Amino acid sequence: MARRTPRGLLAAATATVALIVTAGSASATGTAPAAPGPQARIFMVNPVQSTGDQTLTDGKDGADSVPATAYTLAQLRNLDGSGGLSGRWVSVRSETGAAARLADAASYDRHDDQFEQVMAYFWVNEAQEYLQGLGFGSELPGANDRVQPVRINQWGADNSYFTDKKAEIRMGKGGVDDAEDAEVVVHEYGHAVHHAQVPGFGTSVEAGAIGEAFGDYLAVAVGEHAAARYGWPVKADVACVADWDAVPYSDAPHCLRRIDSDKTYADRVGQVHADGQIWSRALLDIRTALGARTADRVIVNAQFGFAPDTSFTAAANTTVATAQRMYGAQAADAVRAAFESRGIPGLA
């Protein structure tokens, strides 16, 4: 089953700032050390977040549409030595342009197809490193701790998706090319994580909504973590998901969706992206109550216990029970309160 994320819901290298993480370093959340690699030019999340400029437009992939100050340099870590964008956690393939050359990774800009390849590699690797830093793959079960295939510009429309059949992420090119926005990349990786934890996850409307919500939440969590890790200030509303990808079809401040919606269970409309904002707000409230690291360990670990067709009620109760098992009654009470605030019925 494809996990689709439809759109419409709702520069000189010398100016680039180099923010390099050295081998063996670790963040405050315990990100696992990684072998150093070549420098690459990326967006730190996306141009709207890195500049705060809500007037930026796509300009048909024009290099001059985004200032040089929107980019930064970072290392491509965990490469496998093959000479391409393939490594321990991600393998990138492009069928619309030549493969990126690692020797040129620090010079690509958004006009180059290879820039999107670099973005996909960096951000999928970053997302898995974040999960590893939370303990998944060590003291907790691995959460998609494998090589994740990603294809760039496989979808001509303004859409990206994860396909269950090949366990592959496919990034679209309509509007703003999707891989230019790290939150779109990580959102789709969230579907891959869910699929690895529970094969076939999302076979009911409510399970599908939970999947979309987790993708949005993970995108924000990883982006916020990475910005702090590299010392890059966030200059836009972090609760707005995919604000750069949403530029062609949303008013400023741009948002694909929000994770701080006031929607409750009574507001369900039977559409996974709309209803997902109920669940993502609960996850954000859990994060606020418990802190990022504790919350995300609970949230991700609980998902191993979800059924493919889970309901909001069943998934919420599993998450509460996971918090109780991992951190005790006080954490469980905080998680329960977050779901109660969304009006989710039948909580234990």
C-alpha positions in Angstrom: 0.0 0.0 0.0 1.4 3.4 -1.0 1.6 6.0 1.8 1.0 9.2 -0.1 1.5 12.8 1.1 -0.5 15.0 -1.3 0.2 18.7 -1.6 -2.4 21.3 -1.1 -3.7 20.3 2.3 -4.0 22.4 4.7 24.2 32.3 -4.5 27.7 32.1 -3.9 29.2 29.1 -2.1 31.5 31.5 -0.2 28.6 32.8 1.7 27.7 29.3 2.9 28.3 28.6 6.6 30.2 25.4 7.3 28.8 23.5 10.2 30.7 20.2 10.5 30.2 17.5 13.1 33.4 15.6 13.8 33.7 11.9 14.2 32.9 10.6 17.6 30.8 13.6 18.6 27.4 13.1 20.3 24.5 15.4 20.8 22.6 16.1 24.0 20.1 13.4 23.0 22.9 10.8 22.6 23.2 10.6 18.8 25.4 7.7 17.9 28.9 8.7 16.7 29.4 8.3 13.0 32.4 8.1 10.7 33.2 11.4 9.0 32.5 11.8 5.3 32.8 14.4 2.6 31.2 17.8 2.9 27.9 18.4 1.2 25.8 21.5 0.6 22.3 21.2 2.0 19.4 23.1 3.3 19.2 23.0 7.1 15.7 21.8 7.1 14.5 24.1 4.3 15.1 27.7 3.0 12.0 29.1 4.8 13.3 27.8 8.1 16.9 28.7 7.6 16.2 32.3 6.4 12.8 33.1 7.9 11.9 34.6 4.5 8.2 33.8 3.8 8.4 35.5 0.4 10.7 32.9 -1.2 9.3 31.2 -4.3 10.3 28.2 -6.3 11.2 30.1 -9.5 11.2 26.8 -11.5 14.2 25.5 -9.6 16.1 28.7 -10.2 19.4 28.9 -8.3 18.8 32.6 -7.8 15.4 32.1 -6.1 17.1 31.1 -2.8 19.9 33.1 -1.3 23.3 31.5 -0.5 22.7 32.1 3.2 19.9 29.5 3.0 22.5 26.7 2.6 25.0 25.2 4.9 27.7 22.6 4.7 27.6 19.3 6.6 29.2 15.9 6.4 27.7 13.0 4.6 28.2 10.3 7.2 28.0 6.5 7.2 28.8 6.2 3.4 29.8 2.6 2.4 32.8 3.6 0.2 31.1 2.7 -3.1 31.7 6.2 -4.3 28.0 7.1 -4.5 25.2 8.1 -2.2 24.9 4.7 -0.6 25.6 3.9 3.0 24.7 2.1 6.2 21.2 3.6 6.5 20.3 4.9 3.0 20.8 4.3 -0.7 19.8 7.1 -3.1 19.0 6.5 -6.8 18.0 9.1 -9.4 16.3 8.5 -12.7 16.0 12.1 -13.9 19.7 13.1 -13.8 23.2 11.9 -13.4 24.2 10.5 -10.1 25.7 12.9 -7.6 29.5 13.0 -7.4 30.8 13.0 -3.8 33.7 15.3 -5.0 31.1 17.9 -6.0 28.6 17.5 -3.2 29.7 20.8 -1.6 29.0 22.8 -4.7 25.5 21.6 -5.8 22.6 24.1 -5.5 18.9 23.6 -6.0 19.1 24.0 -9.7 21.0 20.8 -9.9 19.2 17.4 -9.7 22.1 16.2 -7.7 21.3 18.6 -4.9 18.1 16.7 -4.1 20.0 13.4 -4.1 22.4 14.8 -1.5 19.5 16.2 0.6 17.8 12.8 0.6 20.9 11.0 1.7 21.7 13.5 4.4 18.3 13.7 5.9 17.4 10.0 5.9 20.8 9.3 7.5 20.1 12.1 10.0 16.7 10.6 10.9 18.1 7.1 11.5 21.0 8.6 13.6 18.4 10.4 15.7 16.5 7.1 16.3 19.8 5.4 17.1 20.6 8.1 19.5 17.4 7.4 21.3 18.5 3.8 21.8 16.7 2.1 19.0 19.0 -0.6 17.7 20.8 -0.9 21.0 18.9 -1.2 24.3 15.6 -0.9 22.3 14.6 -2.8 19.1 15.8 -1.3 15.9 13.4 1.0 14.1 14.1 0.7 10.4 17.8 0.2 11.1 18.6 -1.0 7.6 19.5 0.5 4.2 16.5 2.6 3.1 16.2 2.9 -0.7 15.2 6.4 -1.9 14.4 7.3 -5.5 14.5 10.9 -6.5 11.9 12.5 -8.9 10.1 9.2 -9.6 6.7 10.9 -9.3 6.0 13.6 -11.9 3.2 15.1 -9.8 3.6 17.2 -6.7 3.6 14.1 -4.4 6.0 11.8 -2.6 5.2 8.4 -1.0 6.5 5.3 0.6 5.5 2.0 -1.1 5.1 -1.1 1.0 5.8 -3.4 -1.9 9.4 -2.4 -2.3 9.8 -0.7 1.1 11.0 2.3 -0.9 10.6 6.1 -0.7 9.9 7.9 -3.9 10.3 11.7 -4.0 8.2 13.8 -6.4 9.2 16.9 -8.4 6.0 18.9 -8.9 6.0 22.4 -7.5 9.0 22.7 -5.2 10.9 19.5 -5.7 10.0 17.5 -2.6 13.5 16.5 -1.7 14.5 20.1 -1.3 12.4 20.2 1.9 13.9 17.9 4.7 10.6 17.7 6.4 9.0 16.0 3.3 12.0 13.6 3.2 11.7 12.7 6.9 7.9 12.5 6.8 8.2 9.8 4.2 10.9 8.1 6.3 8.4 8.1 9.1 6.2 5.8 7.0 9.2 3.6 6.4 9.8 3.4 10.1 6.2 2.4 10.8 6.3 -0.2 8.0 9.5 -1.7 9.5 7.9 -1.9 13.0 4.5 -3.2 11.8 4.5 -4.5 8.2 1.4 -3.3 6.4 0.7 -0.6 8.9 -2.2 1.8 8.0 -5.0 -0.4 6.8 -7.8 1.6 8.5 -8.5 5.3 8.3 -7.4 5.9 11.9 -4.3 3.9 11.5 -3.5 5.8 8.3 -4.1 9.1 10.2 -1.6 7.9 12.9 0.9 7.2 10.2 0.6 10.6 8.7 0.8 12.2 12.1 3.9 10.3 13.1 5.5 11.3 9.8 4.8 15.0 10.5 5.9 14.7 14.1 9.1 12.9 13.2 9.9 15.5 10.5 9.6 18.3 13.1 11.5 16.4 15.8 14.5 15.5 13.5 14.6 19.0 12.0 14.6 20.7 15.4 17.2 18.3 16.7 19.5 18.8 13.7 19.3 22.5 13.8 20.3 22.4 17.5 23.0 19.8 16.8 24.6 22.0 14.1 24.0 25.3 15.8 21.7 26.6 13.1 18.9 29.0 14.3 15.4 28.2 13.2 13.7 31.3 11.9 10.2 30.0 11.1 7.4 28.4 13.0 8.6 24.9 13.8 5.0 23.6 14.2 4.5 24.3 10.5 5.4 21.1 8.5 7.1 21.4 5.1 6.8 25.2 4.9 9.1 25.3 1.8 7.3 22.6 -0.1 4.0 24.4 0.7 5.1 27.7 -0.8 3.3 27.3 -4.2 -0.1 26.6 -2.7 -0.3 28.2 0.7 -0.4 31.7 2.1 2.4 33.0 4.4 3.2 31.7 6.9 3.5 28.6 4.7 2.4 25.2 6.1 1.6 21.9 4.6 0.1 20.9 7.9 0.6 21.8 11.6 1.3 19.6 14.5 -0.2 22.0 17.1 -3.8 21.9 15.8 -6.6 22.3 18.3 -8.6 19.5 16.6 -10.1 16.8 18.7 -11.5 13.3 18.0 -15.0 14.9 17.4 -13.5 16.8 14.5 -12.6 13.7 12.4 -13.6 13.9 8.8 -12.4 10.5 7.6 -9.3 11.8 5.7 -6.0 10.6 7.0 -4.0 13.9 6.6 -6.7 16.0 8.2 -7.4 13.5 11.0 -3.7 13.0 11.6 -3.5 16.5 13.0 -5.4 15.2 16.1 -2.8 12.6 16.8 0.2 14.8 16.0 -1.0 17.4 18.5 -1.2 14.6 21.2 2.4 13.6 20.3 3.5 17.3 20.6 1.8 17.5 24.0 3.6 14.4 25.2 6.9 15.9 24.0 6.1 19.1 25.9 5.3 17.2 29.1 8.1 14.6 29.1 10.9 16.3 27.2 12.0 15.4 23.7 14.2 12.3 24.5 11.8 10.6 26.9 8.8 11.4 24.8 10.3 10.1 21.6 11.5 6.9 23.2 8.0 6.2 24.4 6.3 7.3 21.2 8.5 5.2 18.9 8.7 2.2 21.2 4.9 2.0 21.6 4.5 1.7 17.8 5.9 -1.8 17.9 2.7 -2.8 19.7 0.2 -1.2 17.2 -1.9 -3.4 15.0 -1.9 -2.6 11.2 -5.5 -1.4 11.5 -5.2 0.1 14.9 -7.7 2.7 16.2 -6.9 5.9 18.0 -8.1 4.4 21.2 -6.1 1.2 20.9 -2.9 3.1 19.9 -3.3 5.6 22.7 -3.8 2.9 25.3 -0.7 1.1 24.0 1.3 4.3 24.3 0.1 4.9 27.8 1.1 1.4 28.8 4.5 1.8 27.1 5.1 5.0 29.1 4.2 3.2 32.3 6.5 0.3 31.6 9.4 2.5 30.6 9.2 5.4 33.0 6.4 4.8 35.6 3.1 6.2 36.6 3.9 9.9 36.3 4.9 9.5 32.7 1.9 7.4 31.9 -0.4 10.0 33.5 1.2 12.7 31.3 0.7 10.6 28.1 -2.9 9.8 29.1 -3.6 13.5 29.7 -2.3 14.3 26.2 -4.7 11.9 24.6 -7.6 12.9 26.8 -7.1 16.5 25.7 -7.8 15.4 22.1 -11.0 13.8 23.2 -9.9 10.2 22.3 -12.5 7.9 23.9 -12.0 4.6 25.8 -8.7 5.4 27.5 -7.7 2.9 30.2 
